[in-house]
Amino acid sequence: MNATATTEEDTRPFAWFRTLGSRGRRAFVGAFGGYGLDSFDYQTLPLGLAAITAYYGLSGGEAGLLGTTTLVVSAIGGIGAGVLADRIGRVRTLQITIAMYTVFTVLCGFAPNFETLLIFRALQGLGFGGEWAAGAALVAEYSQAKYRGRTVAFVQSAWAVGWALSVVVYTVVFSLFSPDIAWRVMFWTGVIPALLVLWVRRNVQDAPVAQAARATKKERGSLAGIFKPDLLRTTFFAALLATGVQGGYYTLATWLPSYLKTTRGLTVIGTGGYLAFLISGAFIGYITGGYLTDILGRKKTFLLFSVLSAGLIVAYTQIPAGANTLVLFLGFPLGFSMSAIFSGFGAFLAELYPSALRGTGQGFTYNLGRAIGATFPAVVGFLGAGGAMVFGAVGYGIAVLALLGLPETRGRELL
């Protein structure tokens, strides 16, 4: 039974937050901030990609490689952070990952050439991939079963908040500086998360269920453990689900700013406005998807938004030239669907694994899926952004197939 469970049912708005308790609420704030700033630091590349491409004279394939390398290396970081979260704790791992993505994001701004930027961006991926594994497990273990979907989804919504902040900074920075220096300034603003590390260290603790598992379980933080017969099927299909969803998402996230500027011919201010519709939809989608996972169930929610996302990404990229108003308004439902599908991941993956292997299971499946899904943006880079982004819709078909091999876990207590 979750240590935070109560006998009285709280039906007031935001009951999910109150029932976390004081320690759980601090954990929520730490994880929310970490994931939001993770998003902010990640988005510095897609937003500055057109300027970086021009500055270094990159081909489409080389530009795509920057995004793909970050995501592939993030798989290593995510898997490693998952193992660490089970061995040394969720909070300590959270601090390490935030510090790592902060340092290397800032260093990207000093890169003298493409090769150095590629290395720094890859190392940034180690922290970028690891933060989610630690933060999602931390909050899931404080949550009551009936509220877990929406609680972890609110953490997931921090991605849209960080994305929005990065677009605001992008709009200001690229309006004040020439493109040759503006992309560097964007990376330097990535120093902000350093302040969060200090706050987490002073205020956040692991949930009792995780502390007990580390103290009593011999097999914890073991990659071999998630491949034993009782978990092998779960691990395979969970990784396949993560591959499909993230392949579709990162195709759009990596190439959309360049698509809006080059294919649609928008200015910096215009691109920011169009992205505002997309991000607004994303924020509402994260929250709505979380509530739906608690109401409809985890699997039905994944299925619903896989179908919607695939259809919308095709429609969005096939709108004829001159119909930019339609592009603007279609961005809202596109952002909504592509984000709502992520809402269930934190709760679903936490419920699929026992406490001693929860960080490892979440970290491995989510980030292996990210690494394989990361090949999608690279393919688009070689094919050309625009119509080729439809390739991302294939990912959502893979996600639907993966659901056939996974159980429904709504209402499951964490052990």
Secondary structure as UniProt FT lines:
FT   TURN            3..4
FT   TURN            13..14
FT   HELIX           15..18
FT   TURN            19..20
FT   HELIX           21..56
FT   HELIX           60..87
FT   HELIX           90..108
FT   TURN            109..110
FT   HELIX           114..142
FT   HELIX           145..147
FT   HELIX           148..156
FT   HELIX           158..176
FT   HELIX           179..188
FT   HELIX           189..191
FT   TURN            192..193
FT   HELIX           194..203
FT   HELIX           208..216
FT   HELIX           224..227
FT   HELIX           229..258
FT   HELIX           259..263
FT   HELIX           268..295
FT   HELIX           298..317
FT   TURN            321..322
FT   HELIX           324..340
FT   TURN            341..344
FT   HELIX           345..352
FT   HELIX           355..373
FT   HELIX           375..383
FT   TURN            385..386
FT   HELIX           387..392
FT   HELIX           393..403
FT   TURN            404..405
FT   TURN            410..411
//
